[in-house]
Amino acid sequence: MTGILPGDPAAGVGGEATSRALCVLAPNPSPMTLDGTNTWLLAEPGSDLAVVIDPGPLHEGHLRRVIDLAEERGKRIALTLLTHGHPDHSEGAARFAELTGTEVRALDPAHRLGSEGLVGGQRLDVGGLDLRVVATPGHTSDSLTFHLPEDGAILTGDTVLGRGTTMVAHPDGRLGDYLDSLRHLHTMASHHGVRTVLPGHGPVLADALGAVDYYLAHRAARLAQVETAVEAGCATPAEVVARVYADVDKALWPAAELSVRAQLDYLREHGLIPEQG
């Protein structure tokens, strides 16, 4: 692993990330969204067409800024995509579609605008931009990652963040699915040329393999801690959170409880703790 921090994060958030990817930071910082939502403007060099991934919150100024930045670069936004349906990524999508005249494509039909959706394994070509859809459920059931092979980059939404770790949004998100998704990203980073993570929140990570290694190790450690907490007598998810996440900002405990619920389900499914009575 390069750098001091997992994944070798960039010093700041926003701006040019690769030759094809520009990050436009939304003004919605919080303990859950870190610096804010990263809206991604993608285009093939020399093309006049662009793709936007995750328009972000319903914030008129942010949505118009994304359009202005595209126009300043001589680009017309031709397609809008969602990594998943959480509001900090998708709430502005309908208004953005109005402003740009684009379809909104997502895995979950509830978040689509237009006739087409997205599925894992799909390959998109917009003005010569090669973008591949990777199913990465776990954070949510509809989570997708977008692979930008020419830049050796993956746009991970909330599956891998630029700082810290993400939650598994129980009950829609499932830990077993999430671990499988991380292992798939690990294979992409170790064998298929993926070097860079373009996350949904936080800075760009220059060491994709190091980031995913860290996530897998972190999940294994948390699972062991949760199992130990149950063996020590913690009877509810809230009690497990208070023990296992004692060093975490309490503002994040509600999210931690969702992850704990997913961890408890996983441990029960694998026979590592007793079923609930």
JOPECOR-V837027 format. One record per backbone hydrogen bond with DSSP energy under -0.5 kcal/mol. CO is the residue of the C=O (numbers start at 1). NH is the residue of the N-H. Records with the same first field share a line. If there is no record, write none. Layout:
# JOPECOR-V837027
CO = NH  NH
This chain:
# JOPECOR-V837027
5 = 8
7 = 207
8 = 206
15 = 23
20 = 43
21 = 17  18
22 = 24  41
23 = 15  25
24 = 39
26 = 28
30 = 34
33 = 36
34 = 30
36 = 202
37 = 26  39
39 = 24  41
40 = 42  53
41 = 22
42 = 51
44 = 47
48 = 76
50 = 78  79
51 = 42
52 = 54  81
53 = 40
56 = 92
57 = 59
59 = 63
60 = 64
61 = 65
62 = 66
63 = 67
64 = 68
65 = 69
66 = 70
67 = 71
68 = 72
69 = 73
70 = 73  75
71 = 74
76 = 50  78
79 = 52
80 = 105
81 = 54
83 = 144
86 = 89  90
87 = 91
89 = 56
90 = 93
92 = 96
93 = 97
94 = 98
95 = 99
96 = 100
97 = 101  102
103 = 80  105
104 = 113
105 = 82
106 = 118
108 = 111
109 = 112
113 = 104
119 = 122
122 = 133
124 = 131
125 = 127
126 = 129
128 = 130
129 = 126  131
131 = 124
132 = 147
133 = 121
134 = 145
139 = 169
140 = 138  143
143 = 136
145 = 134
146 = 148  155
147 = 132  149
148 = 151  152  153
149 = 152
152 = 195  196
153 = 148
154 = 156  198
155 = 146
156 = 159
157 = 200
167 = 169
168 = 170
169 = 172  173
174 = 178
175 = 179
176 = 180
177 = 181
178 = 182
179 = 183
180 = 184
181 = 185
182 = 186
183 = 187
184 = 188
185 = 189
186 = 190
187 = 191  192
188 = 192  194
193 = 195
195 = 208
196 = 154  198
197 = 199  205
198 = 156  157
200 = 38
201 = 162
204 = 10  206
205 = 197
206 = 208
207 = 211
208 = 212
209 = 213
210 = 214
211 = 215
212 = 216
213 = 217
214 = 218
215 = 219
216 = 220
217 = 221
218 = 222
219 = 223
220 = 224
221 = 225
222 = 226
223 = 227
224 = 228
225 = 229
226 = 230
227 = 231
228 = 232
229 = 234
230 = 233
236 = 240
237 = 241
238 = 242
239 = 243
240 = 244
241 = 245
243 = 246
245 = 248
249 = 252
250 = 253
252 = 256
253 = 257
254 = 258
255 = 259
256 = 260
257 = 261
258 = 262
259 = 263
260 = 264
261 = 265
262 = 266
263 = 267
264 = 268
265 = 269
266 = 270
267 = 272  273
268 = 271
